[in-house]
Amino acid sequence: MQVFLTSALILAFLVAPAIAADIDGKWGGSISTPNGEFPINFTFKAEGDKLTGSMTGPNGSELPIQSGKIEGSTITFSVTLDFNGNSFTLQYKGAVAEDQIKITSDFNGQPFEFVVKKTHD
Protein backbone atom coordinates (compact mmCIF):
# COMPACT_ATOMS: atom_id res chain seq x y z
CA MET A 1 0.00 0.00 0.00
CA GLN A 2 2.80 2.41 0.86
CA VAL A 3 4.52 1.67 -2.48
CA PHE A 4 1.28 2.58 -4.29
CA LEU A 5 0.92 5.83 -2.33
CA THR A 6 4.55 6.77 -2.95
CA SER A 7 4.19 6.00 -6.67
CA ALA A 8 0.99 8.08 -6.87
CA LEU A 9 2.69 11.07 -5.22
CA ILE A 10 5.70 10.85 -7.52
CA LEU A 11 3.41 10.64 -10.55
CA ALA A 12 1.43 13.67 -9.36
CA PHE A 13 4.61 15.74 -9.08
CA LEU A 14 5.76 14.64 -12.54
CA VAL A 15 2.41 15.29 -14.25
CA ALA A 16 1.77 18.78 -12.81
CA PRO A 17 4.92 20.34 -14.36
CA ALA A 18 4.15 18.61 -17.68
CA ILE A 19 0.69 20.20 -17.77
CA ALA A 20 2.16 23.58 -16.84
CA ALA A 21 4.81 23.30 -19.56
CA ASP A 22 2.18 22.50 -22.20
CA ILE A 23 0.44 25.82 -21.56
CA ASP A 24 3.30 27.89 -23.01
CA GLY A 25 2.35 29.51 -26.30
CA LYS A 26 -0.56 31.12 -28.08
CA TRP A 27 -4.17 30.05 -27.53
CA GLY A 28 -7.24 31.26 -29.38
CA GLY A 29 -10.99 30.88 -29.44
CA SER A 30 -14.18 32.90 -29.34
CA ILE A 31 -16.95 33.90 -26.98
CA SER A 32 -20.57 33.70 -28.15
CA THR A 33 -22.43 36.97 -27.55
CA PRO A 34 -25.84 38.28 -28.64
CA ASN A 35 -23.92 40.31 -31.26
CA GLY A 36 -22.10 37.24 -32.64
CA GLU A 37 -18.77 35.59 -31.99
CA PHE A 38 -16.11 37.64 -30.19
CA PRO A 39 -12.53 36.40 -30.85
CA ILE A 40 -10.28 36.02 -27.83
CA ASN A 41 -6.56 35.22 -27.80
CA PHE A 42 -4.03 34.60 -25.05
CA THR A 43 -0.29 34.10 -24.86
CA PHE A 44 0.64 32.04 -21.79
CA LYS A 45 3.98 31.30 -20.16
CA ALA A 46 4.41 29.02 -17.16
CA GLU A 47 7.15 29.86 -14.67
CA GLY A 48 6.83 27.20 -11.97
CA ASP A 49 3.41 27.79 -10.39
CA LYS A 50 3.25 31.34 -11.79
CA LEU A 51 1.36 32.14 -15.01
CA THR A 52 2.36 35.16 -17.08
CA GLY A 53 1.48 36.38 -20.54
CA SER A 54 -1.13 38.54 -22.19
CA MET A 55 -4.60 38.71 -23.70
CA THR A 56 -5.31 40.47 -26.96
CA GLY A 57 -7.79 43.24 -26.17
CA PRO A 58 -10.83 44.27 -28.20
CA ASN A 59 -8.78 46.92 -30.01
CA GLY A 60 -5.88 44.53 -30.74
CA SER A 61 -3.66 45.73 -27.90
CA GLU A 62 -1.83 43.29 -25.64
CA LEU A 63 -3.15 43.36 -22.06
CA PRO A 64 -0.91 41.79 -19.39
CA ILE A 65 -2.11 38.86 -17.34
CA GLN A 66 -2.13 39.68 -13.63
CA SER A 67 -2.08 37.42 -10.56
CA GLY A 68 -1.59 34.31 -12.71
CA LYS A 69 -1.34 30.97 -10.87
CA ILE A 70 -1.06 27.34 -11.88
CA GLU A 71 -2.34 24.62 -9.55
CA GLY A 72 -2.16 21.22 -11.21
CA SER A 73 -4.35 21.45 -14.31
CA THR A 74 -6.13 24.63 -13.13
CA ILE A 75 -5.06 28.14 -14.04
CA THR A 76 -6.36 31.41 -12.59
CA PHE A 77 -5.55 34.94 -13.67
CA SER A 78 -7.03 38.38 -14.17
CA VAL A 79 -6.92 40.98 -16.93
CA THR A 80 -7.79 44.66 -16.59
CA LEU A 81 -9.72 46.13 -19.53
CA ASP A 82 -10.29 49.80 -20.28
CA PHE A 83 -13.32 51.07 -22.22
CA ASN A 84 -13.37 54.82 -22.82
CA GLY A 85 -11.64 55.59 -19.53
CA ASN A 86 -13.63 53.04 -17.51
CA SER A 87 -11.47 50.15 -16.36
CA PHE A 88 -12.58 46.87 -14.86
CA THR A 89 -10.85 43.62 -14.02
CA LEU A 90 -12.08 40.23 -15.19
CA GLN A 91 -11.11 37.12 -13.22
CA TYR A 92 -10.57 33.94 -15.25
CA LYS A 93 -10.33 30.29 -14.23
CA GLY A 94 -9.27 27.61 -16.69
CA ALA A 95 -9.18 23.83 -16.80
CA VAL A 96 -6.17 22.79 -18.88
CA ALA A 97 -6.53 19.66 -21.01
CA GLU A 98 -4.11 18.29 -23.57
CA ASP A 99 -5.37 20.34 -26.52
CA GLN A 100 -7.67 22.97 -25.00
CA ILE A 101 -8.39 25.17 -22.01
CA LYS A 102 -11.98 25.56 -20.82
CA ILE A 103 -12.17 29.03 -19.27
CA THR A 104 -14.89 30.51 -17.07
CA SER A 105 -15.41 34.10 -15.99
CA ASP A 106 -18.11 36.53 -14.92
CA PHE A 107 -19.13 39.91 -16.34
CA ASN A 108 -21.58 42.05 -14.34
CA GLY A 109 -22.94 38.99 -12.54
CA GLN A 110 -23.37 37.02 -15.77
CA PRO A 111 -21.13 33.94 -15.89
CA PHE A 112 -19.73 32.89 -19.24
CA GLU A 113 -17.58 30.06 -20.52
CA PHE A 114 -15.44 29.52 -23.58
CA VAL A 115 -12.73 27.23 -24.92
CA VAL A 116 -9.37 28.19 -26.36
CA LYS A 117 -7.09 25.89 -28.33
CA LYS A 118 -3.39 26.14 -29.05
CA THR A 119 -2.67 28.05 -32.25
CA HIS A 120 0.27 27.54 -34.55
CA ASP A 121 1.31 31.16 -35.11
C-alpha positions as CSV (number, residue, x, y, z in Angstrom):
1,M,0.0,0.0,0.0
2,Q,2.8,2.4,0.9
3,V,4.5,1.7,-2.5
4,F,1.3,2.6,-4.3
5,L,0.9,5.8,-2.3
6,T,4.6,6.8,-3.0
7,S,4.2,6.0,-6.7
8,A,1.0,8.1,-6.9
9,L,2.7,11.1,-5.2
10,I,5.7,10.8,-7.5
11,L,3.4,10.6,-10.6
12,A,1.4,13.7,-9.4
13,F,4.6,15.7,-9.1
14,L,5.8,14.6,-12.5
15,V,2.4,15.3,-14.3
16,A,1.8,18.8,-12.8
17,P,4.9,20.3,-14.4
18,A,4.1,18.6,-17.7
19,I,0.7,20.2,-17.8
20,A,2.2,23.6,-16.8
21,A,4.8,23.3,-19.6
22,D,2.2,22.5,-22.2
23,I,0.4,25.8,-21.6
24,D,3.3,27.9,-23.0
25,G,2.3,29.5,-26.3
26,K,-0.6,31.1,-28.1
27,W,-4.2,30.0,-27.5
28,G,-7.2,31.3,-29.4
29,G,-11.0,30.9,-29.4
30,S,-14.2,32.9,-29.3
31,I,-17.0,33.9,-27.0
32,S,-20.6,33.7,-28.2
33,T,-22.4,37.0,-27.6
34,P,-25.8,38.3,-28.6
35,N,-23.9,40.3,-31.3
36,G,-22.1,37.2,-32.6
37,E,-18.8,35.6,-32.0
38,F,-16.1,37.6,-30.2
39,P,-12.5,36.4,-30.9
40,I,-10.3,36.0,-27.8
41,N,-6.6,35.2,-27.8
42,F,-4.0,34.6,-25.1
43,T,-0.3,34.1,-24.9
44,F,0.6,32.0,-21.8
45,K,4.0,31.3,-20.2
46,A,4.4,29.0,-17.2
47,E,7.2,29.9,-14.7
48,G,6.8,27.2,-12.0
49,D,3.4,27.8,-10.4
50,K,3.2,31.3,-11.8
51,L,1.4,32.1,-15.0
52,T,2.4,35.2,-17.1
53,G,1.5,36.4,-20.5
54,S,-1.1,38.5,-22.2
55,M,-4.6,38.7,-23.7
56,T,-5.3,40.5,-27.0
57,G,-7.8,43.2,-26.2
58,P,-10.8,44.3,-28.2
59,N,-8.8,46.9,-30.0
60,G,-5.9,44.5,-30.7
61,S,-3.7,45.7,-27.9
62,E,-1.8,43.3,-25.6
63,L,-3.2,43.4,-22.1
64,P,-0.9,41.8,-19.4
65,I,-2.1,38.9,-17.3
66,Q,-2.1,39.7,-13.6
67,S,-2.1,37.4,-10.6
68,G,-1.6,34.3,-12.7
69,K,-1.3,31.0,-10.9
70,I,-1.1,27.3,-11.9
71,E,-2.3,24.6,-9.6
72,G,-2.2,21.2,-11.2
73,S,-4.4,21.4,-14.3
74,T,-6.1,24.6,-13.1
75,I,-5.1,28.1,-14.0
76,T,-6.4,31.4,-12.6
77,F,-5.5,34.9,-13.7
78,S,-7.0,38.4,-14.2
79,V,-6.9,41.0,-16.9
80,T,-7.8,44.7,-16.6
81,L,-9.7,46.1,-19.5
82,D,-10.3,49.8,-20.3
83,F,-13.3,51.1,-22.2
84,N,-13.4,54.8,-22.8
85,G,-11.6,55.6,-19.5
86,N,-13.6,53.0,-17.5
87,S,-11.5,50.2,-16.4
88,F,-12.6,46.9,-14.9
89,T,-10.9,43.6,-14.0
90,L,-12.1,40.2,-15.2
91,Q,-11.1,37.1,-13.2
92,Y,-10.6,33.9,-15.3
93,K,-10.3,30.3,-14.2
94,G,-9.3,27.6,-16.7
95,A,-9.2,23.8,-16.8
96,V,-6.2,22.8,-18.9
97,A,-6.5,19.7,-21.0
98,E,-4.1,18.3,-23.6
99,D,-5.4,20.3,-26.5
100,Q,-7.7,23.0,-25.0
101,I,-8.4,25.2,-22.0
102,K,-12.0,25.6,-20.8
103,I,-12.2,29.0,-19.3
104,T,-14.9,30.5,-17.1
105,S,-15.4,34.1,-16.0
106,D,-18.1,36.5,-14.9
107,F,-19.1,39.9,-16.3
108,N,-21.6,42.1,-14.3
109,G,-22.9,39.0,-12.5
110,Q,-23.4,37.0,-15.8
111,P,-21.1,33.9,-15.9
112,F,-19.7,32.9,-19.2
113,E,-17.6,30.1,-20.5
114,F,-15.4,29.5,-23.6
115,V,-12.7,27.2,-24.9
116,V,-9.4,28.2,-26.4
117,K,-7.1,25.9,-28.3
118,K,-3.4,26.1,-29.0
119,T,-2.7,28.0,-32.3
120,H,0.3,27.5,-34.6
121,D,1.3,31.2,-35.1
